[in-house]
Amino acid sequence: MESGSRPALKPLAQLLEDGGDFGDVRQFWQAVQENIRERLGYRRYSLWFQQAELMSFQDRELVVGVPNIIIQQYLGQRYRNAVADAATELLGEPVSVKFDIAPRLFRKMSARREAERLESNAEPVGAVDFARPTLEAPVPPQWGFENLFCTRSNQLPFAAARELAGQENPRFRFLYVCGDYGLGKTALLRAIYALAHGRQSGLDTVLVSAEDWCNEYYHAIQHKTTRQFRKRYRSRRMLLLDDVQFVQGKSAGQQELLHTIKHVLANGGRVALAAKPHREELRDLEPAFQALLQRALPVLLMPPEDDERLPVVKDLAGKCGLVATEEVYRYVAGRRGTSFGVAESAVCCLAMYASVHGCGQLGLTAAMEAFATIAPARLRRVGLDQIREAVLEVFDVPPERLTGKCRSRTVLLARQVAMYLARRLTGASLTEIGRFFGRSSHSTVKHAVDKVEGVCREDTQLAGLVRRIESRLRAA
């Protein structure tokens, strides 16, 4: 169905009253599908929604049927709002969306896979191999505790990690490590893994990210190998799971992980989880899983304090082979030393620059040139309200006209330029930009962006004006 030829729909109230008139509801669903395709593009629509079907539409809740739990959870997490916005835009009333497994689609997909398996006379194989996404051996030599920099504020996390991995009878067997990005959560889990493997008795340890763990679990559900999956993880003496925040909103994954952790602990094993948020800040968790996390010993990784940054930078420089002046080390420590990850990236950048340019001892001038060449300054984040004010000032139009129904030439151009800049300078979606500027459809914003881009290619005066507004916004 081509854009602009959507079927005429009954008013929402009448559509709801005509509960038995399923033809109208199906007509509505076809229009929603077209709207989704416009929002997401043909590729994403074909990948995720072509197999979806309408199950019911009652009490302003749209229930969309999908073939399996993997698609159900993915769509619920990523595209629920897009479908709700599409339905709401068409009907002019708020519509909630729920994804459910449609028995007919499930049977159809299962039958197709079984037919493919029989035809190939082989075991079912997924498009992605999740059979062994974890690291087990050998242990990279750089993973040891001796290669980590333990600051004063991180003595407790390091001591807890060493005890969990290295003692025969630790005072606790469940550890939760949290902290901001770049502070060493993954490195600490790797150190636990290395120490546990290096023990004389040796702990049967597995280290895996939560994303890989969930993918492997869903793969096992698809191919009916959950028994092997559970044996693989529940038989371990130590389970190390990174980026646990990934399981938020994934009910089935949380339930399986809950029972896996309980099983490992009940059999005398040990568990360490790592995540950016503190356990109290995790959202969309099942109550039982949240209660389980309360049993863990929480430790928080902190950035190095001011007087610790310089030794950290010098230590990293020694490992990277960077020779620089004291002024360079202090500059990196002051500007980029709040995170171990950022500091390491900066030192590696300078080491690479010094190697390429044959610098013996890197000075501050050369270091500044290296950062300017390899790591340009981050662009300033611009808000929708700032774009609106800048455009109002340049075009000299009243605020109420910019967001109202006025379609005079000046106001229309100002509105289109504002939408164009909002699309370029912010991470807002087309729908969010449209709502901010008083438009109900995302297609209006897309038209405005395309229009300004086209006119600027022909009209150098407008192109220069748009560039000046953009430069002012970035520099403000």
C-alpha positions in Angstrom: 0.0 0.0 0.0 1.5 3.3 -1.1 2.0 6.2 1.4 -0.9 8.6 1.4 -3.5 5.9 0.4 -4.4 4.7 3.9 -8.0 3.4 4.2 -10.4 5.7 5.9 -11.0 4.6 9.5 -14.1 4.8 11.6 -13.7 7.0 14.7 -12.1 5.2 17.7 -15.3 5.2 19.7 -17.3 3.5 16.9 -14.4 1.1 16.2 -14.4 0.0 19.8 -18.2 -0.3 19.9 -18.1 -2.5 16.7 -16.2 -5.2 18.6 -17.6 -7.8 16.2 -16.7 -5.9 13.1 -13.3 -7.5 12.7 -12.9 -6.3 9.2 -12.6 -2.7 10.4 -10.1 -3.8 13.1 -8.0 -5.6 10.4 -8.2 -2.5 8.3 -6.9 -0.5 11.3 -4.0 -3.0 11.7 -3.0 -2.7 8.0 -2.8 1.1 8.5 -0.7 0.6 11.6 1.6 -1.7 9.8 2.1 0.9 7.0 2.8 3.6 9.6 5.4 1.3 11.3 7.1 0.7 8.0 7.4 4.4 7.4 8.8 5.0 10.9 11.3 2.1 10.9 12.2 1.6 7.3 11.5 -1.4 5.1 14.5 -3.4 6.3 13.7 -3.3 10.0 10.0 -3.7 9.4 10.6 -6.8 7.2 13.0 -8.3 9.8 10.7 -7.9 12.9 7.1 -7.2 11.8 6.4 -9.1 8.7 5.6 -12.2 10.7 3.5 -10.4 13.2 -0.3 -10.5 13.2 -3.2 -8.8 15.0 -4.5 -10.9 17.9 -7.0 -8.5 19.5 -7.9 -4.9 20.0 -10.0 -4.2 23.1 -10.1 -1.5 25.8 -7.6 0.5 23.8 -5.0 -2.3 24.0 -3.5 -3.6 20.8 -2.3 -7.2 21.2 0.2 -8.2 18.5 1.0 -11.8 17.9 4.6 -13.0 17.3 6.1 -16.5 16.7 8.3 -16.9 19.8 9.6 -15.6 23.1 12.8 -14.1 21.6 10.9 -11.9 19.2 8.3 -11.1 21.9 10.9 -9.8 24.3 12.9 -7.9 21.7 9.9 -6.1 20.2 8.6 -5.3 23.7 11.8 -3.7 24.7 12.7 -1.9 21.4 9.6 -1.2 19.5 6.6 -1.1 21.8 6.6 2.8 21.8 6.9 2.9 18.0 3.9 0.7 17.5 1.9 2.6 20.2 2.7 5.9 18.5 1.7 4.6 15.1 -1.7 3.4 16.5 -2.2 6.6 18.5 -1.5 8.8 15.5 -4.0 7.0 13.4 -6.8 6.9 15.9 -6.2 10.2 17.8 -6.5 8.4 21.2 -3.9 6.8 23.4 -3.4 3.1 22.6 -1.3 0.7 24.6 0.6 -2.2 22.9 1.3 -5.8 24.1 3.2 -8.5 22.3 2.1 -12.1 22.8 3.1 -15.4 21.3 0.5 -16.4 18.6 0.0 -20.2 18.7 -0.5 -20.3 14.9 2.7 -18.4 14.2 4.6 -20.5 16.7 3.4 -23.8 15.1 4.2 -22.5 11.6 7.7 -21.5 12.6 8.3 -24.8 14.4 7.0 -26.8 11.4 9.2 -24.9 9.0 12.3 -25.5 11.1 11.5 -29.1 11.5 11.1 -29.5 7.8 14.4 -27.8 7.2 16.1 -30.1 9.7 14.6 -33.2 8.1 15.6 -32.0 4.7 19.2 -31.4 5.7 19.3 -34.5 7.9 21.1 -32.5 10.5 20.6 -31.0 13.9 19.0 -27.5 14.0 21.6 -24.7 13.7 20.8 -21.0 14.4 21.9 -18.1 12.3 24.3 -17.2 15.1 26.3 -19.8 16.9 25.8 -19.3 20.6 27.2 -22.7 21.5 30.3 -21.4 23.4 30.3 -17.6 23.8 32.2 -17.8 27.0 35.9 -17.7 27.8 37.3 -20.8 29.6 41.0 -21.2 28.7 43.7 -20.3 28.4 43.8 -17.2 30.7 45.5 -14.2 29.1 48.6 -13.2 31.3 47.5 -9.5 31.5 44.3 -10.4 33.4 46.0 -10.9 36.8 45.5 -8.6 39.8 49.1 -7.6 39.6 48.3 -5.7 36.4 45.5 -3.6 38.0 46.0 -0.3 39.7 44.3 -0.4 43.1 43.5 3.1 44.4 42.6 4.0 48.0 38.9 4.2 47.3 38.9 0.8 45.6 40.7 -1.2 48.3 37.4 -2.8 49.5 36.3 -4.1 46.0 39.8 -5.5 45.3 40.0 -7.2 48.7 36.5 -8.7 48.2 37.4 -9.9 44.8 40.7 -11.5 46.0 38.9 -13.3 48.8 36.1 -14.6 46.6 38.6 -16.1 44.1 41.5 -17.0 46.3 40.4 -18.3 49.7 39.2 -21.8 50.4 36.5 -20.6 52.7 35.6 -17.0 51.9 33.3 -15.1 54.3 30.9 -14.5 51.4 30.1 -16.3 48.2 28.0 -13.8 46.3 29.6 -10.5 45.1 27.9 -7.5 43.2 30.4 -5.0 41.7 29.1 -1.7 40.4 30.5 1.5 39.1 30.6 3.9 36.2 31.9 3.0 32.7 35.7 2.9 32.5 36.4 2.2 36.2 37.4 -1.4 35.8 34.4 -3.7 36.5 35.3 -6.1 33.6 39.0 -6.0 34.5 38.1 -7.0 38.1 36.0 -9.9 36.9 38.9 -11.0 34.7 41.2 -10.8 37.6 38.9 -13.0 39.7 38.8 -15.5 36.8 42.6 -15.6 36.5 43.1 -16.0 40.2 40.5 -18.8 40.5 42.1 -20.7 37.6 45.5 -20.2 39.1 44.6 -21.7 42.4 46.2 -25.1 43.2 42.8 -26.7 43.6 41.3 -24.8 40.7 37.8 -23.6 40.6 35.6 -24.6 37.6 34.9 -21.1 36.5 33.0 -19.5 33.6 33.1 -15.8 32.6 30.4 -14.5 30.3 28.6 -11.2 29.6 24.8 -11.1 30.4 24.1 -10.4 26.7 25.9 -13.6 25.6 24.3 -15.5 28.4 20.8 -14.4 27.4 21.4 -15.1 23.7 22.6 -18.6 24.5 19.6 -19.2 26.7 17.1 -18.0 24.0 19.0 -20.1 21.5 18.6 -23.2 23.8 14.8 -22.5 24.0 14.5 -22.3 20.3 16.3 -25.6 19.7 15.1 -27.4 22.8 18.6 -27.7 24.4 17.8 -26.0 27.7 18.9 -29.2 29.6 22.4 -28.9 28.2 22.4 -25.2 28.8 21.5 -25.6 32.4 24.0 -28.3 32.9 26.7 -26.1 31.4 26.1 -23.3 33.9 24.6 -24.8 37.0 27.4 -27.3 37.4 30.0 -24.5 37.8 31.8 -23.8 41.0 32.1 -20.1 40.1 29.9 -18.0 37.8 31.1 -14.6 36.7 28.5 -12.4 34.8 29.3 -9.0 33.4 26.9 -6.2 32.4 24.0 -7.6 34.4 21.9 -4.5 33.6 21.3 -6.2 30.2 18.7 -8.5 31.8 16.4 -5.6 32.7 13.0 -6.1 31.2 13.7 -9.7 30.1 11.4 -11.7 32.3 12.3 -15.1 31.0 16.1 -14.4 31.1 15.8 -13.1 34.7 13.9 -16.3 35.8 16.5 -18.6 34.3 19.4 -16.5 35.8 17.7 -16.5 39.2 17.5 -20.3 39.3 21.0 -20.6 37.9 22.5 -18.4 40.6 20.5 -20.1 43.4 21.7 -23.5 42.1 25.3 -22.5 42.1 25.2 -21.0 45.6 23.2 -23.9 47.0 25.9 -26.3 45.9 28.7 -24.3 47.5 29.7 -22.4 44.5 30.5 -18.7 44.1 29.0 -15.9 42.0 30.2 -12.4 41.0 28.0 -10.0 39.0 29.1 -6.7 37.6 26.9 -3.8 36.4 27.0 0.0 35.9 24.0 0.7 38.2 23.9 -0.1 41.9 21.6 -3.0 42.6 19.0 -0.6 44.0 19.0 1.4 40.8 18.3 -1.5 38.4 14.8 -1.3 36.9 12.3 -3.7 35.4 13.4 -6.6 37.6 11.2 -9.4 38.8 10.7 -9.1 42.6 12.4 -12.5 43.2 15.4 -11.5 41.2 15.6 -8.1 43.1 15.4 -10.0 46.4 18.2 -12.3 45.3 20.5 -9.4 44.6 20.0 -8.2 48.2 21.9 -11.3 49.3 25.1 -10.2 47.5 27.9 -8.2 49.0 27.8 -4.9 47.2 31.1 -3.1 46.3 31.4 0.2 44.4 34.3 1.0 42.1 35.3 4.7 42.3 37.4 7.0 40.1 40.9 7.7 41.3 41.3 10.7 43.6 43.1 13.8 42.4 46.5 12.8 43.9 46.2 9.3 42.5 45.7 10.2 38.8 49.3 11.1 38.0 50.7 7.7 39.2 47.9 5.9 37.3 48.8 7.8 34.1 52.5 7.1 34.6 51.8 3.4 35.2 49.8 3.2 32.0 52.5 5.1 30.1 55.1 2.5 31.2 52.9 -0.4 30.0 52.3 1.4 26.6 56.0 2.4 26.1 55.2 6.1 26.2 58.0 8.4 27.2 56.8 12.0 27.8 57.5 15.1 29.9 56.1 15.6 33.3 53.9 18.3 31.9 52.2 15.8 29.5 51.5 13.3 32.3 50.0 16.1 34.4 47.9 17.3 31.5 46.5 13.8 30.9 45.9 13.2 34.6 44.0 16.5 34.9 41.9 16.3 31.8 41.4 12.6 31.2 42.3 10.9 34.5 38.9 10.6 36.1 38.4 7.2 34.4 40.9 4.4 34.0 39.4 3.6 30.5 39.6 7.2 29.3 43.2 7.6 30.7 44.3 4.4 29.0 42.8 5.5 25.7 44.6 8.9 26.0 47.9 7.3 26.8 47.6 4.8 23.9 46.8 7.6 21.6 49.9 9.5 22.6 52.1 6.4 22.4 50.9 5.7 18.9 51.5 9.4 17.8 55.0 9.3 19.3 55.8 6.0 17.5 54.5 7.3 14.1 56.3 10.6 14.3 59.5 9.3 15.9 59.3 11.4 19.0 61.9 10.5 21.7 60.3 12.3 24.6 56.8 13.6 23.8 56.3 17.3 24.8 53.0 19.1 25.6 52.8 20.8 22.2 53.1 17.5 20.4 50.6 15.9 22.8 48.1 18.6 22.1 48.6 18.1 18.4 48.0 14.4 18.8 44.7 14.9 20.7 43.6 17.4 18.1 44.4 15.1 15.2 43.2 11.7 16.6 40.6 12.7 19.2 38.9 16.0 18.3 36.8 17.7 21.0 33.3 16.4 21.6 30.5 18.4 20.1 28.3 20.3 22.5 24.9 18.8 23.1 22.1 21.1 21.9 18.5 21.1 23.2 15.3 21.5 21.3 14.4 24.7 23.3 17.8 26.3 22.3 17.1 25.5 18.7 13.7 27.1 18.9 15.1 30.3 20.6 17.9 30.6 18.0 15.5 30.2 15.0 12.9 32.7 16.6 15.7 35.3 17.0 17.0 34.9 13.4 13.6 34.8 11.6 11.9 37.2 14.0 8.6 35.3 14.3 6.4 35.1 17.4 6.8 31.8 19.4 3.1 30.9 19.1 3.3 31.1 15.3 6.3 28.7 15.1 4.4 26.0 16.9 0.9 27.0 15.7 -1.0 26.5 12.5 0.3 29.6 10.7 1.6 28.7 7.2 2.9 32.1 6.0 6.1 31.7 4.0 8.4 33.1 6.7 6.9 31.1 9.5 6.8 27.9 7.4 10.5 28.3 6.5 11.5 29.0 10.1 9.6 25.9 11.3 11.2 23.7 8.7 14.7 25.1 9.5 14.1 24.5 13.2 13.1 20.8 12.5 16.1 20.3 10.3 18.5 21.6 12.9 16.7 19.5 15.6 17.3 16.4 13.5 21.0 17.3 12.9 21.9 18.4 16.4 19.9 16.3 18.8 19.2 12.6 19.3 15.4 13.3 19.4 13.2 11.1 17.2 11.1 12.4 14.4 8.0 12.0 16.5 9.6 13.9 19.5 10.6 16.8 17.2 7.2 16.9 15.7 5.5 17.1 19.0 7.8 19.8 20.3 7.0 22.0 17.3 3.3 21.4 17.4 3.1 18.8 14.7 1.2 15.5 15.2 3.0 13.4 12.5 6.6 12.4 12.2 6.2 12.5 8.4 5.9 16.3 8.7 9.4 16.5 10.2 10.8 14.2 7.6 9.4 16.4 4.9 10.8 19.5 6.5 14.3 17.9 6.8 14.3 16.8 3.1 12.9 20.2 2.0 15.7 22.2 3.8 18.4 19.9 2.5 17.1 20.3 -1.0 16.7 24.0 -0.9 20.2 24.5 0.7 21.8 22.7 -2.2 20.3 25.4 -4.6 20.1 28.4 -2.3 23.5 29.5 -1.0 22.0 32.3 1.0 19.8 30.0 3.0 22.6 27.4 3.3 24.8 30.1 4.8 22.1 31.2 7.2 21.5 27.6 8.4 25.3 27.1 8.9 25.5 30.3 11.0 22.6 29.2 13.3 24.2 25.8 13.7 27.6 27.3 14.5 26.1 29.6 17.0 24.3 26.7 18.7 27.4 24.6 18.9 29.5 27.4 20.3 27.0 28.8 22.8 
